[in-house]
Amino acid sequence: TLASTLLIVLTVAAGFIHISAWLFASAGIALLLLAWPFGRLFRLLFGKRNRAHRCLRLTGFEFEEYMAQVLRDNGFRHVEVTVECGDQGVDILAVRSGKTYAIQCKNYAGAVGNAAVQEAYAGAEYYGCDVPAVVCPTMFTTSARELAESTGVELWDGERLSHMMRVSGRRPHHDPRRDDEL
């Protein structure tokens, strides 16, 4: 009668809901399994993943040491971190493709200005290097870019550093025990 009809309808509806939930869950899992590789591929091809911001948690010394290793991984040879006092504005000396580089490292959260370009230029002259360069995890001011262009100083901004970090495959590591060295 009415009670048995209602019971049959509820049983069929419960079975339908159960099947619908199972199909929905299966479709969702299948979609995730199919979409995940394409999403990753899309990010790799079109996404600008700037890894350079990870360097901002490093101390100045850690950034210089990290950059020295990244340079080695990117084909630079005879990479040497200069002594802190009297380095004449150059933090790293390196050789690549027969050219000597004098590299000034600036681990600033904001834009790097003219002073870094001037230091790299003067340090390259002092050490007799072919190419002065400044590396930072962020960007350079307009005046720093203009000065670098007129003096031949290479500017390696966050985008270039991010690419070098990808080639290197190394991640920056901050040691909190060294915080007192700032």
C-alpha positions in Angstrom: 0.0 0.0 0.0 1.1 3.6 0.6 3.8 2.6 3.1 5.2 -0.1 0.9 5.2 2.2 -2.1 6.9 4.9 -0.1 9.5 2.3 1.1 10.1 1.2 -2.5 10.5 4.8 -3.7 12.9 5.6 -0.9 14.9 2.5 -1.6 15.2 3.3 -5.3 16.1 7.0 -4.5 18.7 5.8 -2.0 20.2 3.5 -4.6 20.1 6.3 -7.2 21.8 8.7 -4.8 24.4 6.1 -3.9 25.1 5.5 -7.6 25.2 9.2 -8.3 27.6 9.9 -5.5 29.8 7.1 -6.6 29.8 8.3 -10.2 30.4 11.9 -9.1 33.3 10.9 -6.9 34.8 8.7 -9.7 34.4 11.5 -12.2 36.1 13.9 -9.8 39.0 11.6 -9.2 39.4 11.0 -13.0 39.3 14.7 -13.7 42.0 15.4 -11.0 44.2 12.6 -12.4 43.9 13.9 -15.9 44.1 17.7 -15.1 47.0 17.6 -12.7 49.8 16.9 -15.2 48.4 19.5 -17.6 48.1 22.1 -14.9 51.7 21.5 -13.9 52.8 21.6 -17.5 50.8 24.9 -17.9 52.6 26.4 -14.9 56.0 25.3 -16.2 55.4 26.7 -19.6 53.5 29.9 -18.9 53.8 30.6 -15.2 56.5 32.9 -13.9 57.7 31.1 -10.8 60.1 33.4 -9.2 62.2 31.4 -6.8 64.5 34.3 -6.0 62.3 35.6 -3.2 63.4 32.6 -1.2 66.8 34.3 -0.8 65.4 37.2 1.2 65.4 35.1 4.4 69.2 34.6 4.1 71.8 36.7 5.9 74.2 38.6 3.7 77.0 36.0 4.2 74.6 33.2 3.5 73.4 34.9 0.3 77.0 35.3 -0.9 77.8 31.6 -0.2 74.6 30.5 -1.8 75.3 32.6 -4.9 78.8 31.2 -5.2 77.3 27.6 -5.3 74.6 28.7 -7.8 77.3 30.2 -10.0 79.3 27.0 -9.9 76.2 25.0 -10.8 75.7 27.4 -13.8 79.1 26.8 -15.3 81.2 29.4 -13.5 84.7 28.2 -12.5 87.2 29.5 -9.9 84.4 30.9 -7.9 85.7 32.7 -4.8 83.8 34.6 -2.1 86.0 37.6 -1.2 86.9 38.5 2.4 84.3 40.8 4.0 86.7 43.7 4.9 88.4 45.4 2.0 86.5 43.5 -0.7 86.4 46.8 -2.7 82.7 46.3 -3.5 83.0 42.8 -4.9 81.6 39.8 -3.1 82.4 37.1 -5.6 85.1 36.6 -8.2 84.4 34.0 -10.9 85.4 32.9 -14.4 83.1 31.8 -17.2 83.9 31.3 -20.9 87.3 32.9 -20.4 85.9 36.1 -18.9 86.5 37.1 -15.3 83.5 38.4 -13.3 83.3 40.7 -10.3 80.0 40.2 -8.7 78.3 42.3 -6.1 75.5 40.6 -4.1 72.7 42.6 -2.8 70.0 40.7 -0.9 67.5 43.6 -0.6 63.7 43.2 -0.5 63.3 46.6 -2.3 64.8 47.9 -5.5 68.6 48.1 -5.7 70.0 51.5 -6.6 73.1 53.2 -8.1 75.5 52.5 -5.2 75.6 48.8 -6.0 76.4 49.5 -9.7 79.1 51.9 -8.7 80.6 49.4 -6.2 80.6 46.6 -8.8 82.2 48.8 -11.4 84.9 50.1 -9.1 85.6 46.6 -7.7 85.9 45.1 -11.2 88.5 47.8 -12.0 90.4 47.1 -8.8 90.5 43.3 -9.4 91.1 43.6 -13.1 87.9 41.8 -14.1 86.3 41.8 -17.5 82.7 41.9 -16.4 81.2 43.7 -13.4 77.8 42.4 -12.3 75.2 43.0 -9.5 72.9 40.2 -8.5 69.7 40.7 -6.4 66.5 38.7 -5.7 64.3 41.6 -6.6 64.8 44.4 -9.1 66.8 47.5 -9.9 65.8 51.2 -9.9 65.6 53.0 -13.3 68.7 55.0 -12.5 70.6 51.9 -11.6 69.7 50.3 -14.9 70.7 53.5 -16.8 74.0 53.7 -15.0 74.7 50.0 -15.6 74.0 50.4 -19.3 76.4 53.2 -19.6 79.2 51.5 -17.6 78.8 48.0 -18.9 77.7 46.5 -15.5 75.5 43.4 -15.9 72.4 43.4 -13.7 71.0 40.1 -12.7 67.6 40.7 -11.2 65.1 38.3 -9.5 64.0 36.8 -12.8 67.6 36.0 -13.9 68.4 34.7 -10.4 65.3 32.6 -10.4 66.4 31.0 -13.7 69.9 30.4 -12.3 68.4 28.8 -9.2 66.3 26.4 -11.4 69.4 25.4 -13.3 71.3 24.9 -10.0 68.5 22.9 -8.4 69.6 24.1 -5.0 67.4 25.8 -2.5 68.6 28.6 -0.2 68.9 27.5 3.4 68.9 30.0 6.3 70.6 28.9 9.5 68.9 30.7 12.4 71.9 30.2 14.6 73.7 32.8 12.4 71.2 35.6 12.9 73.5 37.3 15.3 76.0 37.8 12.4 73.8 40.4 10.7 
